[in-house]
Amino acid sequence: MRTSSAFLVLSLAIAIHAPAADFAAALTAYQQGDYVTAAKEWRALADQGDSGAQFNLGLLYYDGKGVPQDFSEAANWFRRAAEQDYEKAEHNLGAMYGSGKGVKRDYVQAYKWLNICAAKGDSGCTSQRDLIAKKLKPGQIAQAQRLSTEFAPKKENEQ
C-alpha cells in the first residue's frame, strides 16, 4: 500500500450546520492563503464540535498550513469528525491507520474506517479497504467488519 498523502481526501468541507459567517470567513481566508486565520476560525468551530471544521483543521495540521505540521494532531481532528460520521474524515483516518502516519499502523482500524466510508458509496474508500484486506487474516477482517457494523456515530454537541 502506498503511504503518500495521495490517499487523503484534500477537498475542503462546507458544513451546512456551521454558523455561516465563521465557516465562510475561514474558507475565504484559506482560499486567500491566510491559513493562520483559517485555522483560528475553524478551531473555534471545531472546539464546539463542528465536524466540517474539525475535518478542515485536520487538513491544516496534515499539510502544516497555518499551524505546525503534526500528523498526530491531524489524526486527532480527523477522528473527532469521523466519530460524528463525517465521510471524508473516515477516509483520511483510515488512510492514516493504513500508513501509520500520525497513529500506530493498525490495519484493523484502517479497514474499519474505510469500510464505514465505503458503505456510503465512496469508491476511493472501497479500493483502499480492499487493499488493506489483503494484509489481514480472515479473523482480523471479521473483527474489522464487526467494528464497522457496531459503529454508532455521535454528534459532539448533543447532550
Secondary structure as UniProt FT lines:
FT   HELIX           5..7
FT   TURN            16..17
FT   HELIX           20..31
FT   TURN            32..33
FT   HELIX           35..47
FT   TURN            48..49
FT   HELIX           51..63
FT   HELIX           71..82
FT   TURN            83..85
FT   HELIX           87..99
FT   HELIX           107..118
FT   TURN            119..121
FT   HELIX           123..133
FT   TURN            134..135
FT   HELIX           138..150
FT   TURN            156..157
//
